[in-house]
Amino acid sequence: MPRCSIGDDMRGGEVIEELRHHDRDVRRWAIAGLQRLVAQEDPEALATVMMCTRDADALVRERACGVLSMAPKASSVSSDALAACLNDEDEAVRVAAAIPLFLRDDLRGDQVLRDLGPVGEDSPYFAEFHSVWYHDRALDPAE
């Protein structure tokens, strides 16, 4: 994996080692540690998190999508990486990619959100959908 930039609260070498760890929870926490750098559009951090969208574990891929959503809305690199996750085998990963795309007014994830049907309080996506429901752009029904 590429080395990430070293932030004030990170030790780059340790983060890279944690991303290779056998325990998925360690990998998830390591990805979360890159949020600030991704939000600052650090190219090495973005590349590292984008690689994590191909992790063998769905929870790691889902976390990577969440961290990519922290990149500025104008970041085409992160939007394209999120769009690449829309065909993931795991529904939660697809939704984790589709919601930030929707919030960026990027239509590529809309069909994933439509395919969920009504999202009620019993849905695992209920909390995440709050931002969709209150976004300026409405999720149009399928045509």
KOLVO-555052 format. One record per residue: y negated, x negated, z of N, C-alpha, C in turn. Coordinates in steps of 0.001 Angstrom, whole numbers. Example, Ala and Ser with C-alpha at 12.3 -4.5 7.8 and 13.67 -1.06 7.14 Angstrom:
// KOLVO-555052
@nY 5690 | nX -13190 | nZ 7800 | caY 4500 | caX -12300 | caZ 7800 | cY 3300 | cX -13200 | cZ 7800
@nY 2250 | nX -12850 | nZ 7080 | caY 1060 | caX -13670 | caZ 7140 | cY -30 | cX -12900 | cZ 7870
This chain:
// KOLVO-555052
@nY 1180 | nX -837 | nZ 0 | caY 0 | caX 0 | caZ 0 | cY -1240 | cX -880 | cZ 0
@nY -2327 | nX -387 | nZ -576 | caY -3552 | caX -1181 | caZ -562 | cY -4110 | cX -1283 | cZ 853
@nY -4773 | nX -2382 | nZ 1125 | caY -5408 | caX -2524 | caZ 2436 | cY -6637 | cX -1639 | cZ 2489
@nY -6856 | nX -1023 | nZ 3629 | caY -8037 | caX -180 | caZ 3773 | cY -9174 | cX -1007 | cZ 4343
@nY -10379 | nX -528 | nZ 4187 | caY -11520 | caX -1181 | caZ 4800 | cY -11411 | cX -1021 | cZ 6309
@nY -11974 | nX -1946 | nZ 7007 | caY -11869 | caX -1915 | caZ 8460 | cY -13139 | cX -1321 | cZ 9035
@nY -13036 | nX -160 | nZ 9662 | caY -14164 | caX 480 | caZ 10315 | cY -14296 | cX -29 | cZ 11731
@nY -15355 | nX 365 | nZ 12407 | caY -15595 | caX -74 | caZ 13775 | cY -14474 | cX 339 | cZ 14717
@nY -13849 | nX 1482 | nZ 14462 | caY -12841 | caX 1989 | caZ 15379 | cY -11425 | cX 1812 | cZ 14821
@nY -11264 | nX 977 | nZ 13808 | caY -9960 | caX 789 | caZ 13190 | cY -9649 | cX -693 | cZ 13086
@nY -8375 | nX -1001 | nZ 13112 | caY -7902 | caX -2333 | caZ 12790 | cY -7045 | cX -2161 | cZ 11554
@nY -7570 | nX -2549 | nZ 10395 | caY -6965 | caX -2270 | caZ 9106 | cY -5493 | cX -2594 | cZ 8996
@nY -5088 | nX -3773 | nZ 9442 | caY -3687 | caX -4150 | caZ 9345 | cY -2776 | cX -3214 | cZ 10105
@nY -3222 | nX -2783 | nZ 11277 | caY -2407 | caX -1862 | caZ 12073 | cY -2294 | cX -507 | cZ 11395
@nY -3360 | nX -36 | nZ 10779 | caY -3321 | caX 1247 | caZ 10086 | cY -2304 | cX 1185 | cZ 8958
@nY -2316 | nX 107 | nZ 8203 | caY -1370 | caX -43 | caZ 7098 | cY 58 | cX -51 | cZ 7635
@nY 294 | nX -765 | nZ 8701 | caY 1644 | caX -789 | caZ 9294 | cY 2052 | cX 606 | cZ 9763
@nY 1103 | nX 1335 | nZ 10347 | caY 1417 | caX 2685 | caZ 10815 | cY 1736 | cX 3619 | cZ 9654
@nY 1130 | nX 3394 | nZ 8496 | caY 1417 | caX 4227 | caZ 7323 | cY 2810 | cX 3960 | cZ 6772
@nY 3409 | nX 2857 | nZ 7159 | caY 4775 | caX 2516 | caZ 6745 | cY 5796 | cX 2856 | cZ 7827
@nY 5346 | nX 3355 | nZ 8944 | caY 6212 | caX 3623 | caZ 10094 | cY 7259 | cX 4682 | cZ 9744
@nY 8442 | nX 4584 | nZ 10348 | caY 9508 | caX 5560 | caZ 10071 | cY 9218 | cX 6938 | cZ 10668
@nY 8375 | nX 7012 | nZ 11689 | caY 8061 | caX 8284 | caZ 12361 | cY 6901 | cX 8966 | cZ 11636
@nY 7154 | nX 10168 | nZ 11149 | caY 6116 | caX 10873 | caZ 10390 | cY 4872 | cX 11151 | cZ 11221
@nY 5020 | nX 11365 | nZ 12516 | caY 3844 | caX 11629 | caZ 13356 | cY 2930 | cX 10413 | cZ 13423
@nY 3514 | nX 9230 | nZ 13444 | caY 2706 | caX 8005 | caZ 13428 | cY 1952 | cX 7921 | cZ 12110
@nY 2637 | nX 8220 | nZ 11003 | caY 1975 | caX 8186 | caZ 9698 | cY 859 | cX 9226 | cZ 9629
@nY 1097 | nX 10417 | nZ 10176 | caY 65 | caX 11462 | caZ 10165 | cY -1171 | cX 11024 | cZ 10943
@nY -981 | nX 10411 | nZ 12106 | caY -2123 | caX 9956 | caZ 12903 | cY -2858 | cX 8820 | cZ 12201
@nY -2116 | nX 7958 | nZ 11522 | caY -2759 | caX 6861 | caZ 10798 | cY -3643 | cX 7404 | cZ 9679
@nY -3155 | nX 8413 | nZ 8978 | caY -3957 | caX 9030 | caZ 7911 | cY -5212 | cX 9655 | cZ 8507
@nY -5054 | nX 10354 | nZ 9611 | caY -6213 | caX 10988 | caZ 10258 | cY -7258 | cX 9945 | cZ 10639
@nY -6818 | nX 8732 | nZ 10949 | caY -7742 | caX 7662 | caZ 11299 | cY -8615 | cX 7199 | cZ 10139
@nY -8286 | nX 7631 | nZ 8937 | caY -9068 | caX 7252 | caZ 7757 | cY -10113 | cX 8299 | cZ 7378
@nY -10221 | nX 9374 | nZ 8148 | caY -11143 | caX 10469 | caZ 7808 | cY -12567 | cX 10005 | cZ 7602
@nY -13065 | nX 9210 | nZ 8525 | caY -14463 | caX 8778 | caZ 8448 | cY -14708 | cX 7967 | cZ 7181
@nY -13783 | nX 7070 | nZ 6876 | caY -13942 | caX 6250 | caZ 5677 | cY -13831 | cX 7088 | cZ 4408
@nY -12958 | nX 8062 | nZ 4400 | caY -12849 | caX 8957 | caZ 3241 | cY -14138 | cX 9757 | cZ 3089
@nY -14687 | nX 10223 | nZ 4190 | caY -15948 | caX 10978 | caZ 4141 | cY -17089 | cX 10116 | cZ 3590
@nY -16975 | nX 8801 | nZ 3769 | caY -17984 | caX 7874 | caZ 3251 | cY -17625 | cX 7386 | cZ 1845
@nY -16595 | nX 7945 | nZ 1267 | caY -16111 | caX 7594 | caZ -78 | cY -15705 | cX 6137 | cZ -204
@nY -15143 | nX 5586 | nZ 846 | caY -14629 | caX 4226 | caZ 777 | cY -13471 | cX 4219 | cZ -229
@nY -13568 | nX 3448 | nZ -1306 | caY -12550 | caX 3510 | caZ -2355 | cY -11152 | cX 3092 | cZ -1892
@nY -11082 | nX 2121 | nZ -996 | caY -9774 | caX 1680 | caZ -520 | cY -9134 | cX 2726 | cZ 387
@nY -9943 | nX 3366 | nZ 1228 | caY -9409 | caX 4426 | caZ 2088 | cY -8964 | cX 5613 | cZ 1247
@nY -9770 | nX 5973 | nZ 236 | caY -9384 | caX 7063 | caZ -664 | cY -8069 | cX 6752 | cZ -1364
@nY -7927 | nX 5544 | nZ -1877 | caY -6694 | caX 5155 | caZ -2568 | cY -5499 | cX 5204 | cZ -1623
@nY -5704 | nX 4774 | nZ -396 | caY -4618 | caX 4787 | caZ 578 | cY -4179 | cX 6215 | cZ 887
@nY -5139 | nX 7095 | nZ 1127 | caY -4803 | caX 8487 | caZ 1441 | cY -4185 | cX 9173 | cZ 222
@nY -4672 | nX 8849 | nZ -957 | caY -4089 | caX 9442 | caZ -2160 | cY -2618 | cX 9032 | cZ -2293
@nY -2288 | nX 7811 | nZ -1942 | caY -888 | caX 7377 | caZ -1975 | cY -51 | cX 8184 | cZ -976
@nY -670 | nX 8556 | nZ 130 | caY 45 | caX 9310 | caZ 1156 | cY 349 | cX 10744 | cZ 721
@nY -315 | nX 11219 | nZ -333 | caY 10 | caX 12558 | caZ -843 | cY 1379 | cX 12570 | cZ -1514
@nY 1978 | nX 11394 | nZ -1676 | caY 3310 | caX 11295 | caZ -2269 | cY 4363 | cX 10887 | cZ -1243
@nY 4022 | nX 10968 | nZ 45 | caY 4960 | caX 10632 | caZ 1113 | cY 6185 | cX 11542 | cZ 1027
@nY 7300 | nX 11085 | nZ 1523 | caY 8535 | caX 11877 | caZ 1502 | cY 8451 | cX 13099 | cZ 2412
@nY 7600 | nX 13056 | nZ 3418 | caY 7510 | caX 14144 | caZ 4395 | cY 6346 | cX 15082 | cZ 4075
@nY 6634 | nX 16369 | nZ 4053 | caY 5614 | caX 17369 | caZ 3707 | cY 4463 | cX 17396 | cZ 4712
@nY 4740 | nX 17184 | nZ 5986 | caY 3655 | caX 17204 | caZ 6972 | cY 2682 | cX 16046 | cZ 6757
@nY 3183 | nX 14924 | nZ 6306 | caY 2322 | caX 13784 | caZ 5992 | cY 1485 | cX 14102 | cZ 4756
@nY 2115 | nX 14690 | nZ 3743 | caY 1368 | caX 15061 | caZ 2533 | cY 299 | cX 16097 | cZ 2859
@nY 631 | nX 17049 | nZ 3719 | caY -339 | caX 18072 | caZ 4116 | cY -1526 | cX 17430 | cZ 4843
@nY -1257 | nX 16503 | nZ 5741 | caY -2343 | caX 15809 | caZ 6451 | cY -3200 | cX 15022 | cZ 5471
@nY -2563 | nX 14391 | nZ 4499 | caY -3328 | caX 13634 | caZ 3502 | cY -4288 | cX 14556 | cZ 2748
@nY -3841 | nX 15759 | nZ 2417 | caY -4735 | caX 16721 | caZ 1753 | cY -5900 | cX 17082 | cZ 2664
@nY -5611 | nX 17262 | nZ 3939 | caY -6680 | caX 17573 | caZ 4893 | cY -7706 | cX 16468 | cZ 4984
@nY -7261 | nX 15230 | nZ 4954 | caY -8192 | caX 14104 | caZ 5014 | cY -8975 | cX 13991 | cZ 3701
@nY -8309 | nX 14219 | nZ 2577 | caY -9024 | caX 14195 | caZ 1295 | cY -10103 | cX 15266 | cZ 1236
@nY -9891 | nX 16354 | nZ 1951 | caY -10899 | caX 17425 | caZ 1955 | cY -12192 | cX 16986 | cZ 2648
@nY -12142 | nX 15880 | nZ 3386 | caY -13325 | caX 15362 | caZ 4072 | cY -14246 | cX 14583 | cZ 3142
@nY -13748 | nX 14220 | nZ 1967 | caY -14583 | caX 13498 | caZ 1008 | cY -15709 | cX 14420 | cZ 543
@nY -16823 | nX 13861 | nZ 163 | caY -17928 | caX 14698 | caZ -325 | cY -17467 | cX 15622 | cZ -1453
@nY -18043 | nX 16799 | nZ -1488 | caY -17653 | caX 17795 | caZ -2488 | cY -17797 | cX 17283 | cZ -3907
@nY -18730 | nX 16414 | nZ -4140 | caY -18963 | caX 15895 | caZ -5485 | cY -17951 | cX 14821 | cZ -5890
@nY -17065 | nX 14448 | nZ -4988 | caY -16094 | caX 13396 | caZ -5274 | cY -15001 | cX 13896 | cZ -6219
@nY -15097 | nX 13501 | nZ -7471 | caY -14081 | caX 13930 | caZ -8442 | cY -12741 | cX 13255 | cZ -8170
@nY -12764 | nX 12060 | nZ -7611 | caY -11518 | caX 11358 | caZ -7304 | cY -10698 | cX 12154 | cZ -6293
@nY -11340 | nX 12602 | nZ -5221 | caY -10596 | caX 13368 | caZ -4209 | cY -10205 | cX 14742 | cZ -4739
@nY -11066 | nX 15364 | nZ -5532 | caY -10719 | caX 16671 | caZ -6109 | cY -9519 | cX 16565 | cZ -7038
@nY -9478 | nX 15510 | nZ -7838 | caY -8338 | caX 15325 | caZ -8731 | cY -7055 | cX 15049 | cZ -7948
@nY -7176 | nX 14302 | nZ -6859 | caY -6000 | caX 14041 | caZ -6020 | cY -5507 | cX 15333 | cZ -5371
@nY -6430 | nX 16168 | nZ -4908 | caY -6038 | caX 17464 | caZ -4346 | cY -5381 | cX 18334 | cZ -5413
@nY -5941 | nX 18346 | nZ -6602 | caY -5369 | caX 19154 | caZ -7692 | cY -3955 | cX 18694 | cZ -8023
@nY -3696 | nX 17413 | nZ -7912 | caY -2347 | caX 16900 | caZ -8177 | cY -1334 | cX 17428 | cZ -7158
@nY -1808 | nX 17852 | nZ -5995 | caY -917 | caX 18369 | caZ -4957 | cY -621 | cX 19862 | cZ -5115
@nY -1245 | nX 20508 | nZ -6074 | caY -1060 | caX 21951 | caZ -6250 | cY 340 | cX 22320 | cZ -6718
@nY 1075 | nX 21363 | nZ -7215 | caY 2444 | caX 21611 | caZ -7660 | cY 3473 | cX 21058 | cZ -6691
@nY 3054 | nX 20718 | nZ -5490 | caY 3978 | caX 20196 | caZ -4482 | cY 5071 | cX 21224 | cZ -4207
@nY 6235 | nX 20746 | nZ -3837 | caY 7358 | caX 21643 | caZ -3539 | cY 7133 | cX 22454 | cZ -2261
@nY 6239 | nX 21985 | nZ -1399 | caY 6003 | caX 22638 | caZ -118 | cY 4749 | cX 23514 | cZ -181
@nY 4899 | nX 24774 | nZ 185 | caY 3775 | caX 25709 | caZ 121 | cY 2595 | cX 25265 | cZ 980
@nY 2853 | nX 24755 | nZ 2173 | caY 1762 | caX 24349 | caZ 3061 | cY 936 | cX 23219 | cZ 2449
@nY 1576 | nX 22331 | nZ 1716 | caY 847 | caX 21252 | caZ 1037 | cY -7 | cX 21840 | cZ -68
@nY 555 | nX 22762 | nZ -834 | caY -217 | caX 23397 | caZ -1914 | cY -1444 | cX 24101 | cZ -1354
@nY -1274 | nX 24812 | nZ -248 | caY -2398 | caX 25530 | caZ 362 | cY -3418 | cX 24539 | cZ 925
@nY -2929 | nX 23458 | nZ 1542 | caY -3839 | caX 22432 | caZ 2079 | cY -4662 | cX 21779 | cZ 978
@nY -4152 | nX 21777 | nZ -239 | caY -4906 | caX 21248 | caZ -1378 | cY -5802 | cX 22321 | cZ -1996
@nY -5325 | nX 23544 | nZ -2053 | caY -6054 | caX 24618 | caZ -2736 | cY -7310 | cX 25045 | cZ -1994
@nY -7268 | nX 25109 | nZ -676 | caY -8436 | caX 25575 | caZ 77 | cY -9642 | cX 24657 | cZ -111
@nY -9513 | nX 23339 | nZ 55 | caY -10699 | caX 22506 | caZ -183 | cY -11186 | cX 22563 | cZ -1626
@nY -10268 | nX 22720 | nZ -2569 | caY -10715 | caX 22868 | caZ -3958 | cY -11543 | cX 24139 | cZ -4113
@nY -11081 | nX 25232 | nZ -3514 | caY -11835 | caX 26481 | caZ -3553 | cY -13223 | cX 26291 | cZ -2960
@nY -13296 | nX 25616 | nZ -1830 | caY -14578 | caX 25406 | caZ -1154 | cY -15509 | cX 24486 | cZ -1939
@nY -14948 | nX 23721 | nZ -2860 | caY -15747 | caX 22876 | caZ -3749 | cY -16094 | cX 23612 | cZ -5041
@nY -15763 | nX 24896 | nZ -5087 | caY -15972 | caX 25715 | caZ -6284 | cY -15189 | cX 25166 | cZ -7478
@nY -14049 | nX 24588 | nZ -7195 | caY -13140 | caX 24072 | caZ -8210 | cY -12031 | cX 25115 | cZ -8376
@nY -11944 | nX 25694 | nZ -9536 | caY -11032 | caX 26818 | caZ -9780 | cY -9563 | cX 26436 | cZ -9843
@nY -9243 | nX 25158 | nZ -9871 | caY -7862 | caX 24736 | caZ -10076 | cY -6902 | cX 25235 | cZ -8992
@nY -7370 | nX 25462 | nZ -7785 | caY -6484 | caX 25892 | caZ -6712 | cY -6428 | cX 27393 | cZ -6495
@nY -7225 | nX 28141 | nZ -7228 | caY -7322 | caX 29585 | caZ -6990 | cY -5980 | cX 30312 | cZ -7113
@nY -5175 | nX 29937 | nZ -8098 | caY -3914 | caX 30657 | caZ -8293 | cY -2967 | cX 30456 | cZ -7117
@nY -2970 | nX 29290 | nZ -6533 | caY -2132 | caX 29050 | caZ -5347 | cY -2534 | cX 30014 | cZ -4234
@nY -3836 | nX 30192 | nZ -4048 | caY -4314 | caX 31091 | caZ -2997 | cY -3996 | cX 32545 | cZ -3329
@nY -4126 | nX 32920 | nZ -4585 | caY -3783 | caX 34292 | caZ -4994 | cY -2299 | cX 34573 | cZ -4787
@nY -1472 | nX 33593 | nZ -5080 | caY -18 | caX 33775 | caZ -4962 | cY 428 | cX 34058 | cZ -3530
@nY -410 | nX 33714 | nZ -2553 | caY -63 | caX 33983 | caZ -1154 | cY -120 | cX 35475 | cZ -836
@nY -880 | nX 36217 | nZ -1631 | caY -1079 | caX 37630 | caZ -1320 | cY -2013 | cX 37756 | cZ -131
@nY -2041 | nX 38935 | nZ 481 | caY -2916 | caX 39124 | caZ 1641 | cY -2539 | cX 38175 | cZ 2784
@nY -3538 | nX 37552 | nZ 3365 | caY -3319 | caX 36624 | caZ 4480 | cY -3796 | cX 37317 | cZ 5747
@nY -2839 | nX 37745 | nZ 6552 | caY -3153 | caX 38440 | caZ 7797 | cY -3018 | cX 37532 | cZ 9000
@nY -3215 | nX 38108 | nZ 10172 | caY -3166 | caX 37337 | caZ 11409 | cY -1815 | cX 36678 | cZ 11649
@nY -762 | nX 37209 | nZ 11064 | caY 566 | caX 36640 | caZ 11263 | cY 876 | cX 35505 | cZ 10283
@nY -47 | nX 35213 | nZ 9391 | caY 151 | caX 34159 | caZ 8401 | cY -110 | cX 32791 | cZ 9022
@nY 668 | nX 31782 | nZ 8636 | caY 379 | caX 30428 | caZ 9128 | cY -934 | cX 29870 | cZ 8575
@nY -1507 | nX 30551 | nZ 7591 | caY -2744 | caX 30081 | caZ 6956 | cY -3967 | cX 30876 | cZ 7393
@nY -3802 | nX 31768 | nZ 8346 | caY -4890 | caX 32650 | caZ 8764 | cY -6147 | cX 31869 | cZ 9157
@nY -6013 | nX 30873 | nZ 10011 | caY -7179 | caX 30113 | caZ 10483 | cY -7855 | cX 29372 | cZ 9339
@nY -7064 | nX 28749 | nZ 8461 | caY -7634 | caX 28002 | caZ 7351 | cY -8362 | cX 28913 | cZ 6368
@nY -7897 | nX 30174 | nZ 6264 | caY -8495 | caX 31093 | caZ 5307 | cY -9868 | cX 31592 | cZ 5732
@nY -10242 | nX 31376 | nZ 6961 | caY -11557 | caX 31800 | caZ 7435 | cY -12645 | cX 31259 | cZ 6511
@nY -12536 | nX 29978 | nZ 6149 | caY -13554 | caX 29372 | caZ 5291 | cY -13521 | cX 29957 | cZ 3881
@nY -12360 | nX 30411 | nZ 3422 | caY -12264 | caX 31038 | caZ 2103 | cY -12957 | cX 32401 | cZ 2128
@nY -12669 | nX 33182 | nZ 3143 | caY -13244 | caX 34527 | caZ 3238 | cY -14762 | cX 34511 | cZ 3324
@nY -15322 | nX 33479 | nZ 3947 | caY -16766 | caX 33434 | caZ 4155 | cY -17495 | cX 32491 | cZ 3203
@nY -16808 | nX 32039 | nZ 2193 | caY -17433 | caX 31174 | caZ 1197 | cY -18277 | cX 32022 | cZ 245
@nY -19291 | nX 31416 | nZ -340 | caY -20178 | caX 32132 | caZ -1259 | cY -19436 | cX 32712 | cZ -2460
@nY -18416 | nX 32021 | nZ -2903 | caY -17649 | caX 32467 | caZ -4066 | cY -16436 | cX 33253 | cZ -3600
@nY -16221 | nX 34407 | nZ -4173 | caY -15059 | caX 35231 | caZ -3809 | cY -13848 | cX 34789 | cZ -4606
@nY -12695 | nX 34931 | nZ -3979 | caY -11430 | caX 34659 | caZ -4674 | cY -11117 | cX 35869 | cZ -5524
@nY -11310 | nX 35725 | nZ -6817 | caY -11088 | caX 36838 | caZ -7726 | cY -9608 | cX 37106 | cZ -7887
@nY -9248 | nX 38378 | nZ -8027 | caY -7832 | caX 38689 | caZ -8262 | cY -7378 | cX 38135 | cZ -9614
@nY -6073 | nX 37971 | nZ -9734 | caY -5525 | caX 37469 | caZ -10999 | cY -5907 | cX 38410 | cZ -12139
@nY -6119 | nX 37839 | nZ -13284 | caY -6538 | caX 38640 | caZ -14448 | cY -5364 | cX 39144 | cZ -15220
